[in-house]
Amino acid sequence: MTKDELFTRLKDILINDFEADESLVVPRAHLVDDLGLDSIDFIDLVVKTKEFIPGKIDPELFKTVRTVQDAVDALQPYTEQA
């Protein structure tokens, strides 16, 4: 999965499941400050990505994620696992 495809999937989740304003969901958007996610939402976001990311995602991964682009960059290697 390319980073663009992953961004599109994450954007859809953020809009549909977390009710983020579509115009705010851009790569540089801060997940907490701009989109209003909290720590429980981060867990839910990881769970939602299981629909299209195979294997186990290390929960420590999201300790350094701050923006939508950070999430894309962190999750992209998991999309290459089969």
Secondary structure by P-SEA (a helix, b strand, c coil): ccaaaaaaaaaaaaaaccccccccccccccccccccccaaaaaaaaaaaccccccccccccccccccaaaaaaaaccccccc
